[in-house]
């Protein structure tokens, strides 16, 4: 998709340098992909810390002793 955007030249050069891409489009696409991946990981971490796991260490230990858990 073609789009016209205004980006500071120093920011674009830094994105090219960090991503290792030569073209502007490649650098922008790589930067957007990295940003989205990072945001998804952060959302997963926030969800992990916001919700308690359904099991505890003590419960897992008990289940293993009773042979209800494999490993």
Secondary structure, 3 states (H helix, E strand, C coil): CCCCCCCCHHHHHHHHHHHCCCCHHHHHHHHHHHHHHHHHHHHHHHHHHHCCCCCCHHHHHHHHHCCCCCC
